[in-house]
Amino acid sequence: MNLILFKIKKYSLALLLGATAAGMVSCNKWTEAEPLKIASPDIEEQNPALYAKYLEDLRAYKTSPHTINMGWFNNSKKTPSSQGDHFSKVPDSLDYIVLESPVDLVDREVGEMNDLLNKKGSKVIFEIDFNQIKTAYAKKENNTVTFQNFLTDTVSSILLAVDKFPYQGLVLSYMGKEQMHLTPEEKEQLEAEENIFFQMLNPWLTKNTGKSLFFKGSPQNLINKDILKRASYIVLPTENAVDSGGLSYTLLSATVDGIPTDKFIVLASMTSYKADEAKLGYFQNGSRSSIATARWAAAVQNGIHIAGIGYKNLAYDYFNVLKSYQYSREAIQITNPAIKVK
């Protein structure tokens, strides 16, 4: 593994130096003050052999033991206005990209999915969120169908729609409820909804055994924990934590009998450039939650090795003064310090 990481770092440096040199040559030719359309040299075109070797080592790294990094990407804009609207431009070292609008993909997006997988070994996956479905049902006026029928129809339509796209995995999001204070009737209803949700997904899981499965939510709230045995990873809902204590509390709450502790991934939100989201992605002490969470995840927590970290609102991190995806790159570097993040 160390050899692979060293190679990636070496090739990243060589590619960076090549791009910088090309940029300097271009700058020397700027003799007019009027605006010019400068076509930046593509690294792949400058040195195809070196770039191919870099990609080969990157794919090898993705299949070697390392801390997983994944990001949630808002792909609702189908006509890009900048590079930040392309999920193919996220950091190369991300293992998984979760598309937040997974159903109506355009040809460009399908092409980006295939390129990410075939060239960089990055897998594009989708999410089905039980709580979002329940919220959508609650907002409907004059409901003539039961929630269970609404849940069945919604999940069926999502699975049918995504089946024609080359997704490489699924995130099952289910928060559940603490059952200690539920009445028998409430627990019976909760169990019925949980069973319907996961049973509906069984055909997809059986058909796609080679693809990645994530459970996202509070695993301790599950009545039937069998889904955790099938899941490759368990994503804990820590994106709203305000300090490392919140991360530790969520981890401790999930550390109960029947839950494997070697699959935990924690979440952090990237900061926003929008004025009305000024506090998003920050801890109470003013530190960026992505960086602080990465440092927390890089350490052993109560004897538990954290398997990975996920970044919500990933696309926001594209917009930085110094470098696109500056802070997600830094977080990836913290969790996998031997790799040079491109």
C-alpha positions in Angstrom: 0.0 0.0 0.0 2.8 2.5 0.9 4.4 1.9 -2.5 1.1 2.7 -4.3 0.6 5.9 -2.3 4.2 6.9 -3.0 3.7 6.4 -6.7 0.5 8.5 -6.7 2.2 11.3 -4.8 5.2 11.2 -7.3 3.0 11.3 -10.4 0.8 14.0 -8.9 3.8 16.2 -8.4 5.2 15.5 -11.9 1.8 16.4 -13.4 1.5 19.5 -11.3 5.0 20.7 -12.3 4.1 20.0 -16.0 1.0 22.1 -15.7 2.8 24.9 -14.0 5.6 25.0 -16.6 3.0 25.1 -19.4 1.2 27.9 -17.6 4.5 29.9 -17.4 5.1 29.5 -21.1 1.6 30.8 -21.8 2.1 33.8 -19.5 5.3 34.8 -21.3 3.2 35.1 -24.5 0.7 37.5 -23.0 1.6 40.7 -24.8 -1.8 42.3 -25.1 -3.8 43.9 -22.3 -7.2 43.1 -23.8 -9.0 40.0 -22.5 -8.0 36.7 -24.2 -9.5 33.3 -24.3 -6.7 31.1 -23.0 -7.1 27.3 -23.4 -5.3 25.8 -20.5 -3.2 22.8 -21.6 -4.7 19.5 -20.5 -2.5 17.4 -18.3 -3.6 14.3 -20.1 -2.5 15.8 -23.4 0.8 17.1 -22.1 2.1 13.7 -21.0 -0.3 10.9 -21.8 2.1 8.1 -20.6 2.7 9.7 -17.2 -1.0 10.4 -16.8 -1.9 6.9 -17.7 0.5 5.6 -15.1 -0.9 7.9 -12.5 -4.4 6.6 -13.2 -3.2 3.0 -13.0 -1.8 3.6 -9.5 -4.9 5.6 -8.5 -7.1 2.6 -9.4 -4.8 0.3 -7.5 -5.0 2.6 -4.4 -8.8 2.5 -4.5 -8.7 -1.3 -4.2 -6.1 -1.3 -1.4 -6.8 -1.0 2.4 -7.3 2.7 3.2 -9.7 5.1 4.8 -12.8 5.6 2.6 -13.7 9.1 1.5 -17.1 9.8 -0.1 -19.1 12.9 -1.0 -22.7 14.0 -1.6 -23.0 16.0 -4.8 -25.9 18.2 -5.8 -26.3 17.4 -9.5 -29.7 19.1 -10.0 -28.2 21.5 -12.6 -28.3 19.7 -15.9 -26.7 22.5 -18.0 -23.4 23.3 -16.3 -22.3 26.9 -16.0 -18.9 26.1 -14.5 -16.5 23.2 -13.8 -18.1 23.1 -10.3 -21.3 21.7 -11.8 -19.4 18.6 -13.1 -19.2 15.8 -10.5 -16.3 14.4 -12.6 -14.2 17.3 -11.3 -14.3 16.3 -7.6 -10.9 15.2 -6.1 -9.5 12.1 -7.7 -9.1 10.3 -4.4 -12.8 10.2 -3.5 -13.9 6.6 -3.5 -17.6 7.3 -3.8 -19.8 10.1 -5.1 -23.5 10.1 -4.1 -25.7 11.9 -6.6 -28.5 13.8 -4.8 -30.7 13.8 -8.0 -30.2 10.3 -9.2 -33.2 9.7 -11.4 -33.3 11.9 -14.5 -29.7 11.9 -15.6 -28.6 13.4 -18.9 -26.1 11.8 -21.3 -23.2 14.1 -20.0 -23.7 12.7 -16.5 -23.8 9.1 -17.6 -20.5 9.8 -19.5 -19.0 11.3 -16.3 -20.1 8.2 -14.3 -18.4 5.9 -16.7 -15.2 8.0 -16.9 -14.9 8.2 -13.1 -15.2 4.4 -12.8 -13.1 3.3 -15.7 -10.3 5.9 -15.4 -10.1 6.7 -11.7 -11.9 3.8 -10.0 -14.4 6.3 -8.4 -17.8 4.8 -8.0 -21.0 6.9 -8.4 -23.9 5.7 -6.2 -27.4 6.8 -5.3 -29.4 7.2 -2.1 -32.9 6.2 -1.0 -33.9 8.1 2.1 -36.9 6.8 4.2 -37.2 10.0 6.1 -37.3 12.1 3.0 -40.1 9.9 1.6 -42.0 10.2 4.9 -41.6 14.0 4.9 -42.9 14.2 1.3 -45.9 12.1 2.3 -46.7 14.4 5.2 -46.7 17.4 2.9 -49.2 15.9 0.5 -52.7 17.3 0.9 -55.8 15.2 0.9 -53.9 11.9 0.9 -56.0 9.1 -0.5 -53.3 6.4 0.0 -51.7 5.0 3.1 -48.1 5.8 3.8 -47.1 2.2 3.3 -48.6 2.3 -0.2 -46.9 5.7 -0.9 -43.6 4.3 0.4 -43.9 1.2 -1.9 -44.7 3.3 -4.9 -41.9 5.8 -4.3 -39.2 3.2 -3.8 -40.4 1.2 -6.8 -40.3 4.2 -9.1 -36.8 5.2 -7.9 -35.4 1.7 -8.4 -37.0 1.4 -11.9 -35.6 4.8 -12.9 -32.0 4.2 -11.8 -31.9 0.7 -13.2 -30.9 2.1 -16.7 -27.9 4.0 -15.3 -24.4 2.5 -14.4 -24.6 3.1 -10.6 -22.2 1.2 -8.6 -23.9 1.1 -5.3 -26.7 2.3 -3.0 -27.1 4.2 0.3 -30.1 3.1 2.4 -30.9 6.0 4.7 -33.1 5.1 7.7 -33.0 6.9 11.0 -35.7 4.9 12.9 -36.7 5.8 16.4 -35.6 5.2 20.0 -38.0 2.5 21.1 -37.8 2.7 24.9 -40.8 5.0 25.3 -42.9 3.8 22.3 -46.3 2.2 23.0 -46.8 -1.3 21.6 -49.0 0.1 18.8 -46.3 2.7 17.9 -43.6 0.0 17.9 -45.7 -2.3 15.7 -46.2 0.5 13.2 -42.5 1.3 13.2 -41.6 -2.3 12.7 -44.1 -2.7 9.8 -42.7 0.4 8.0 -39.1 -0.8 8.6 -39.9 -4.2 7.2 -41.6 -2.8 4.1 -38.7 -0.4 3.3 -36.0 -3.0 3.5 -38.0 -5.9 2.0 -38.7 -3.7 -1.0 -35.0 -3.3 -1.6 -34.2 -7.0 -1.4 -34.7 -7.7 -5.1 -32.2 -4.9 -6.0 -29.7 -6.1 -3.5 -29.9 -9.7 -4.8 -29.6 -8.5 -8.4 -26.6 -6.2 -7.6 -24.6 -8.3 -5.2 -21.3 -7.0 -6.6 -22.2 -3.4 -5.9 -21.5 -1.4 -2.7 -24.2 -1.1 0.0 -24.2 1.6 2.7 -26.6 1.9 5.6 -26.9 5.5 6.7 -28.7 6.4 9.9 -28.8 5.4 13.6 -28.2 1.6 13.5 -29.1 1.2 17.2 -32.7 2.2 16.3 -33.1 -0.7 13.9 -35.5 -3.4 15.1 -34.1 -5.9 12.7 -30.4 -5.4 12.2 -29.8 -8.0 9.4 -29.3 -5.2 6.9 -26.1 -4.3 8.8 -24.6 -7.7 7.9 -25.1 -7.0 4.2 -23.9 -3.4 4.3 -20.2 -2.7 3.5 -20.3 0.4 5.6 -22.5 2.1 8.3 -22.7 5.9 7.8 -23.4 7.6 11.1 -25.4 10.9 11.0 -22.8 13.3 12.4 -23.0 16.1 9.8 -24.7 18.4 12.3 -22.2 17.8 15.1 -20.9 21.0 16.6 -17.8 19.6 18.2 -15.8 16.4 18.5 -17.8 15.5 21.6 -20.8 15.2 19.3 -18.9 12.8 17.1 -17.9 10.7 20.0 -21.5 10.6 21.4 -22.9 9.4 18.1 -20.2 6.7 17.9 -20.9 5.6 21.5 -24.6 5.5 20.9 -24.1 3.2 17.9 -21.7 0.9 19.7 -24.2 -1.7 20.9 -24.7 -5.5 20.6 -25.4 -6.6 17.0 -23.7 -3.7 15.3 -20.3 -4.3 13.7 -17.9 -1.5 14.7 -15.4 -1.9 11.9 -17.8 -0.4 9.3 -18.4 3.1 10.7 -18.2 6.2 8.4 -18.8 9.6 9.9 -20.2 12.7 8.1 -19.2 16.3 8.0 -20.6 19.2 6.0 -18.6 21.5 3.8 -18.9 25.2 4.3 -21.1 27.3 2.1 -20.4 30.4 0.1 -24.1 31.5 0.5 -24.8 34.3 3.0 -27.8 32.6 4.5 -25.7 29.5 5.3 -22.9 31.3 7.1 -22.7 28.7 9.9 -22.9 25.6 7.8 -19.9 23.4 8.0 -18.4 25.0 11.1 -17.9 23.7 14.7 -18.8 25.9 17.6 -15.2 26.9 18.0 -15.0 28.2 14.4 -13.0 25.3 13.0 -14.2 23.7 9.8 -16.1 20.5 10.6 -14.6 18.7 7.6 -11.1 19.2 8.8 -11.9 18.6 12.5 -13.9 15.5 11.7 -11.1 14.2 9.5 -8.6 14.6 12.3 -11.0 12.9 14.7 -11.6 10.0 12.3 -7.9 9.6 11.7 -7.4 8.7 15.4 -8.5 5.5 17.1 -11.7 6.2 19.1 -12.3 4.0 22.1 -10.6 1.2 20.4 -12.5 1.7 17.2 -10.8 2.5 13.9 -13.1 4.7 11.8 -13.6 3.3 8.3 -14.2 6.5 6.5 -15.6 10.0 6.2 -18.3 11.5 4.1 -18.7 15.1 3.0 -22.2 16.6 2.6 -22.6 19.6 0.3 -19.4 18.6 -1.5 -20.1 20.9 -4.5 -19.8 24.0 -2.2 -16.1 23.2 -1.7 -15.4 23.8 -5.4 -15.6 27.6 -4.8 -12.4 28.5 -3.0 -10.0 31.3 -3.6 -6.8 29.2 -3.6 -7.9 25.9 -5.0 -11.0 24.1 -6.0 -12.1 21.5 -3.4 -9.4 22.9 -1.2 -10.8 21.7 2.2 -12.1 18.3 1.0 -8.6 17.6 -0.4 -7.1 18.6 2.9 -9.4 16.3 4.8 -8.6 13.4 2.4 -4.9 14.1 3.0 -5.5 13.9 6.8 -7.3 10.5 6.6 -4.8 9.1 4.1 -1.6 11.1 4.8 0.6 9.2 2.4 -1.4 10.2 -0.6 -0.9 13.4 -2.6 -4.4 14.5 -3.4 -5.1 15.7 -6.9 
